[in-house]
Amino acid sequence: MPMFWIAGALMLGAAMACVLLPLLRGTRTDAKRRDALLQAHRAGVIDADEYGAKLAALPPPPAAASAPRALIVAIAVLLPFLAVLGYRVVGDPRALDAGTQSATAAAMNAALAGQQQPPDDAPDMDAAVAGLAERLKQQPDDLDGWLLLGRAYKTMERFAPARDALANAYRLAPDDPNVLIDYAEALVLASDTRRFEGEPLALLQKALALQPDSQRGLWLLGASQFQRDEHAAAAATWERLLTLLPADASPRAALIARIDAARSRANLPPLDPAASTPTQPPATPPSDTATSAAARLTVTVDIAPALKERIAAGDVLFVFARAAQGPRMPLAIQRLDATTLPVTVTLDDSTSMMPSMTLSSMPQVVVGARISTSGNAIAQSGDLETLSEPIANTRSEPVVLTIDRVVP
């Protein structure tokens, strides 16, 4: 903070010098000329006529120049006062802090790019998003603003506000494929079932009709088909997506794992490696395939005897893995009937929700199990859950979880 005020004082001094020095210099120069003329006239160097003519060519004498001097005084007093007053109204010294700058920039850039990794400084993200939301109240037809706000809310896992923000983007651009996809995804994330059906599915299909090669659209369509047990169709959709990805794209390994999972459930052989190999291989073969194969967790889940009686028909069991540090969105998740406990499941990249957020992308994860009475994957008061300590995503021995606490 002291550096801020020192820098501000220096800049204010420079500004005052630029304004006042010309005025002061001009006043002193005229006074010297006037004195020199008077001395020359008294010494007889110039006569009265020449003295009068030269004197008349100069600005008015000091007695008549009180206004400029008053102006100089006013500027000298008011300029610093107005600068400080203006800063107090609209300024913020934290704007010069490198940490604040980087955190705020990272927050909004992440939102704009649709990333799921929020910055460490959450209050700055909150302030930036709150400011954008406030501005959009005054500018409700700002399409880019609504898109940015909706993506920021999704990054913060505030799915209901994300849905509402993107509804405004959809209102302004109902035929923009990117808007349709963003809005469809937000509707699903804000729903209890997290399924692409009804309006979200219709929006997604419309987006792909407008832009058949949309990678996000193809990914989500395949996910919706997988949800409906249309495994052959899901594999075909994702195989088309695979042909659109660059040879060195990091999501290729996760996508191939999802394709093979869908083909297996459709009683089809695994994807032909030759078909999935790009015609122009990258200079350095990616190592994602090996990493993806190693990122696999076996999880055994049971419930504490004291809580067993709280399980009711229709309750849903979620078994998931999320990053040990960073966003809380699951990297891999399985949805089961809670009455099947105890149960053993496998978490790997084939159970990820998004190709950019996979189990293999985070070396350290937390594994959890939650029983939801509402069927909502987001924890709610009254749910039953447990979480593990951070573990490696390549752990070979089973992860044993016992659901033993009630979400407050």
C-alpha positions in Angstrom: 0.0 0.0 0.0 2.8 2.6 0.8 4.2 2.0 -2.7 0.7 2.8 -4.1 0.5 6.2 -2.4 4.1 7.1 -3.3 3.5 6.2 -7.0 0.2 8.2 -6.8 2.0 11.3 -5.3 4.7 11.2 -8.0 2.2 11.0 -10.8 0.1 13.8 -9.3 3.2 16.0 -8.9 4.1 15.4 -12.5 0.6 16.3 -13.7 0.6 19.5 -11.7 4.0 20.4 -13.1 2.8 20.0 -16.6 -0.2 22.3 -15.9 1.4 25.0 -13.6 4.9 25.4 -14.9 3.9 27.0 -18.2 1.6 29.4 -16.4 4.2 30.4 -13.8 7.0 30.6 -16.4 4.9 32.9 -18.5 4.1 35.2 -15.6 7.7 35.5 -14.5 9.0 36.1 -18.0 6.5 39.0 -18.6 7.5 40.6 -15.3 11.2 40.5 -16.2 10.5 42.1 -19.6 8.4 44.8 -18.0 11.2 45.6 -15.5 13.8 45.6 -18.3 11.8 48.1 -20.3 11.4 50.4 -17.3 15.1 50.3 -16.6 15.9 51.0 -20.3 13.5 54.0 -20.3 14.9 55.4 -17.1 18.5 55.0 -18.4 17.5 56.8 -21.7 18.2 53.8 -23.8 14.6 54.1 -25.3 12.4 57.1 -25.5 8.9 57.4 -24.1 7.2 56.5 -27.4 9.2 53.3 -27.8 8.8 52.4 -24.2 5.0 52.9 -24.4 4.8 50.8 -27.6 6.8 47.9 -26.3 5.0 48.0 -23.0 1.6 47.9 -24.7 2.7 44.8 -26.6 3.2 42.9 -23.3 0.3 41.3 -21.4 -1.4 43.4 -18.7 0.7 44.3 -15.7 0.4 42.2 -12.5 -2.4 44.5 -11.1 -4.6 43.5 -14.0 -3.5 39.9 -14.0 -5.0 38.8 -10.8 -7.3 36.3 -12.5 -4.5 34.1 -13.9 -2.8 34.1 -10.5 -6.1 33.1 -8.9 -6.4 30.4 -11.5 -2.9 29.1 -10.7 -3.8 29.0 -7.0 -7.1 27.3 -7.7 -5.4 24.6 -9.8 -2.6 24.1 -7.2 -5.3 23.5 -4.5 -8.1 21.8 -6.4 -6.2 19.4 -8.6 -4.8 17.2 -5.8 -8.1 17.5 -3.9 -10.2 16.3 -6.9 -7.7 13.6 -7.7 -8.0 12.1 -4.2 -11.7 12.5 -4.1 -12.1 10.8 -7.5 -9.9 8.0 -6.4 -11.9 7.5 -3.2 -15.1 7.1 -5.3 -13.9 4.9 -8.2 -10.4 3.7 -7.3 -9.0 0.6 -5.6 -5.3 0.4 -4.6 -5.5 -3.4 -4.9 -5.6 -3.0 -8.7 -1.9 -2.3 -8.6 -1.2 -5.5 -6.6 0.2 -8.2 -8.9 -1.6 -11.0 -7.0 -5.0 -9.2 -7.4 -4.4 -8.6 -11.1 -3.4 -12.2 -11.8 -6.2 -13.7 -9.8 -8.9 -11.5 -11.3 -7.6 -12.0 -14.8 -7.4 -15.8 -14.3 -10.9 -15.8 -12.9 -12.5 -14.1 -15.9 -10.3 -15.8 -18.5 -11.2 -19.2 -17.0 -14.9 -18.4 -17.2 -14.6 -17.2 -20.8 -12.7 -20.3 -21.8 -15.2 -22.6 -20.0 -12.4 -24.1 -17.9 -13.2 -25.8 -14.6 -10.1 -24.7 -12.7 -11.0 -21.6 -10.5 -8.2 -19.4 -9.2 -7.0 -19.8 -5.6 -8.3 -16.3 -4.7 -12.1 -17.1 -4.6 -13.2 -13.6 -3.3 -11.7 -11.9 -6.4 -13.7 -14.3 -8.6 -16.8 -13.6 -6.6 -16.3 -9.9 -6.9 -15.7 -10.0 -10.6 -18.8 -12.2 -11.2 -20.9 -10.0 -9.0 -19.8 -6.9 -10.8 -20.6 -8.5 -14.2 -24.0 -9.5 -13.0 -24.7 -6.0 -11.7 -23.7 -4.5 -15.0 -25.9 -6.8 -17.0 -28.9 -5.5 -15.0 -28.3 -2.2 -16.8 -27.3 -3.8 -20.1 -29.6 -6.8 -20.5 -28.9 -7.2 -24.2 -25.2 -7.8 -23.9 -24.9 -11.3 -25.4 -21.2 -11.8 -24.6 -21.8 -10.6 -21.1 -24.4 -13.2 -20.4 -22.3 -16.0 -22.0 -19.3 -14.9 -19.8 -21.5 -14.8 -16.7 -23.1 -18.2 -17.3 -19.7 -19.8 -17.9 -18.3 -18.2 -14.8 -21.2 -19.6 -12.7 -20.6 -23.0 -14.2 -16.9 -22.8 -13.2 -18.0 -21.9 -9.7 -20.5 -24.9 -9.7 -23.4 -22.4 -9.2 -25.6 -24.2 -11.8 -28.9 -22.6 -11.2 -27.6 -19.0 -11.7 -25.6 -20.4 -14.7 -28.8 -21.7 -16.2 -30.6 -18.3 -15.7 -27.7 -16.4 -17.2 -27.5 -18.6 -20.3 -31.2 -18.4 -20.7 -30.7 -14.7 -21.4 -28.0 -15.6 -23.9 -30.4 -18.0 -25.6 -33.1 -15.2 -25.6 -30.7 -13.0 -27.6 -29.2 -15.7 -29.9 -31.6 -18.7 -30.3 -29.8 -19.9 -33.4 -26.2 -19.7 -32.2 -24.9 -23.3 -31.8 -22.5 -22.3 -29.0 -25.2 -20.6 -27.1 -27.5 -23.6 -27.6 -24.9 -26.0 -26.3 -24.0 -23.9 -23.3 -27.6 -23.5 -22.4 -28.4 -27.2 -22.8 -25.5 -28.2 -20.6 -26.5 -25.6 -17.9 -30.1 -27.0 -17.9 -28.8 -30.5 -17.3 -26.3 -29.5 -14.6 -29.0 -27.5 -12.8 -31.5 -30.4 -12.9 -32.0 -33.2 -10.3 -31.4 -36.0 -12.8 -28.4 -34.6 -14.7 -29.8 -36.2 -17.8 -30.0 -34.9 -21.4 -33.7 -35.3 -22.1 -36.6 -33.1 -23.1 -35.6 -29.5 -23.8 -31.8 -29.9 -23.2 -31.7 -32.8 -25.8 -33.8 -30.7 -28.3 -31.4 -27.8 -27.9 -28.4 -30.0 -28.4 -29.9 -31.6 -31.5 -30.7 -28.2 -32.9 -27.1 -27.0 -32.3 -25.7 -30.0 -34.2 -28.1 -29.5 -37.0 -26.7 -26.0 -37.3 -23.0 -27.0 -36.7 -22.5 -30.8 -37.3 -18.8 -30.7 -36.5 -19.2 -29.1 -33.1 -16.9 -31.0 -30.8 -18.6 -30.1 -27.6 -22.0 -30.9 -29.2 -20.8 -34.4 -30.3 -19.4 -35.1 -26.9 -22.6 -34.2 -25.1 -24.8 -36.0 -27.6 -22.7 -39.2 -27.1 -23.1 -38.7 -23.4 -26.9 -38.4 -23.7 -27.1 -41.6 -25.8 -24.9 -43.4 -23.3 -27.3 -42.3 -20.5 -30.2 -43.8 -22.5 -28.4 -47.1 -22.9 -28.0 -46.4 -26.7 -24.5 -47.6 -26.5 -23.9 -48.3 -30.2 -25.1 -44.9 -31.1 -23.0 -43.3 -28.4 -19.9 -45.1 -29.7 -20.6 -44.0 -33.3 -21.1 -40.4 -32.2 -17.9 -40.4 -30.2 -16.0 -42.1 -33.1 -17.0 -39.2 -35.3 -15.7 -36.8 -32.7 -12.4 -38.7 -32.6 -11.9 -38.0 -36.3 -12.2 -34.3 -35.6 -9.6 -34.1 -32.8 -6.0 -33.2 -33.6 -3.4 -36.0 -33.5 -1.9 -34.6 -30.3 -5.1 -33.6 -28.5 -4.9 -34.6 -24.9 -8.6 -35.7 -24.7 -8.1 -38.5 -27.3 -7.1 -41.1 -24.8 -10.1 -40.5 -22.6 -12.4 -40.4 -25.6 -11.1 -43.7 -26.8 -11.7 -45.2 -23.4 -15.3 -44.0 -23.5 -15.8 -45.4 -27.0 -14.5 -48.8 -26.0 -16.8 -48.7 -22.9 -19.8 -48.0 -25.1 -18.8 -50.6 -27.7 -18.4 -53.2 -24.9 -21.9 -52.5 -23.6 -23.2 -52.8 -27.2 -21.4 -56.2 -27.5 -19.1 -54.7 -30.1 -15.3 -55.3 -30.3 -13.0 -52.5 -29.1 -12.1 -49.7 -31.4 -9.7 -50.7 -34.1 -6.3 -49.0 -33.2 -5.7 -48.4 -36.9 -9.0 -46.5 -37.2 -8.2 -44.4 -34.2 -4.6 -43.6 -35.3 -4.3 -40.2 -37.1 -2.9 -40.2 -40.6 -0.3 -37.7 -39.6 1.0 -38.8 -36.2 2.5 -36.2 -34.0 6.3 -35.9 -33.8 6.3 -36.9 -30.2 3.8 -39.6 -29.4 1.5 -38.6 -26.6 1.7 -40.5 -23.4 -1.9 -40.0 -22.4 -2.9 -43.5 -23.4 -0.5 -45.1 -20.8 -1.6 -42.6 -18.2 -5.2 -43.2 -18.9 -4.8 -47.0 -18.6 -3.1 -46.6 -15.3 -5.7 -44.2 -13.8 -8.1 -46.7 -12.5 -9.6 -47.1 -9.0 -11.5 -50.0 -7.5 -13.9 -48.8 -4.8 -15.8 -50.9 -2.3 -18.6 -49.0 -0.5 -20.6 -50.0 2.6 -22.7 -48.1 5.1 -22.3 -47.8 8.9 -24.9 -50.0 10.8 -26.3 -46.9 12.6 -27.3 -45.4 9.3 -28.4 -48.4 7.4 -32.1 -48.0 8.4 -32.1 -44.5 6.8 -31.8 -46.0 3.3 -35.2 -45.9 1.5 -36.4 -47.2 -1.9 -35.5 -44.8 -4.6 -32.4 -43.4 -2.9 -29.4 -43.0 -5.2 -25.8 -43.9 -4.5 -23.1 -41.8 -6.1 -19.5 -43.1 -6.0 -17.1 -40.5 -7.4 -13.6 -39.2 -7.5 -12.7 -35.5 -7.6 -9.5 -33.6 -7.6 -7.7 -33.4 -4.2 -7.2 -29.7 -4.8 -9.2 -27.5 -7.2 -12.7 -27.8 -8.6 -15.2 -30.2 -6.8 -16.8 -31.4 -10.0 -16.4 -35.2 -10.2 -13.6 -36.5 -12.5 -15.3 -40.0 -12.6 -18.7 -41.0 -11.2 -21.0 -44.0 -10.9 -24.7 -43.8 -10.2 -26.3 -46.8 -8.5 -29.3 -47.9 -6.5 -28.5 -47.3 -2.8 -30.3 -50.5 -1.8 -27.5 -52.6 -3.5 -25.0 -51.8 -0.7 -22.4 -53.1 -0.1 -21.1 -52.7 -3.6 -17.8 -52.6 -5.5 -17.3 -50.3 -8.5 -14.6 -49.2 -10.9 -13.7 -45.5 -11.6 -11.7 -44.7 -14.6 -11.7 -42.3 -17.6 -14.7 -44.1 -19.1 -16.8 -42.9 -16.2 -15.7 -39.2 -16.5 -18.3 -36.5 -17.2 -16.2 -34.4 -19.6 -13.2 -35.3 -21.8 -11.3 -32.3 -20.3 -11.9 -33.5 -16.7 -10.8 -37.1 -16.4 -9.4 -39.2 -13.6 -6.1 -39.4 -15.4 -5.8 -35.6 -15.5 -5.4 -35.3 -11.7 -2.6 -37.4 -10.0 -4.1 -36.9 -6.5 -7.8 -37.4 -6.0 -10.4 -37.8 -3.2 -12.8 -40.7 -3.5 -16.3 -40.3 -2.0 -19.6 -42.0 -1.7 -22.9 -40.3 -1.1 -26.5 -41.5 -0.7 -29.0 -38.9 -2.1 -32.7 -39.0 -1.3 -33.4 -36.5 -4.1 -31.2 -38.1 -6.8 -29.2 -34.9 -7.1 -25.4 -35.4 -7.4 -24.8 -32.2 -5.5 -24.7 -32.8 -1.7 -27.8 -31.6 0.1 -28.7 -31.5 3.8 -29.7 -34.9 5.0 -27.7 -36.9 2.5 -25.3 -39.6 3.8 -21.7 -39.6 2.7 -18.1 -40.3 3.3 -14.8 -39.1 1.7 -11.4 -40.6 1.6 -8.0 -38.9 2.2 -6.2 -37.8 -0.9 -4.8 -40.8 -2.8 -3.0 -41.4 -6.1 -5.2 -42.0 -9.1 -3.1 -45.1 -9.9 -3.7 -46.9 -6.6 -3.8 -50.6 -7.1 -5.4 -51.8 -3.9 -9.1 -51.2 -3.5 -10.4 -48.1 -1.8 -12.7 -49.1 1.1 -15.3 -46.5 2.0 -17.9 -46.7 4.8 -20.7 -44.1 4.6 -20.8 -42.8 8.2 -21.9 -39.2 8.4 -25.0 -37.1 7.6 -24.6 -33.9 5.5 -25.6 -31.0 7.8 
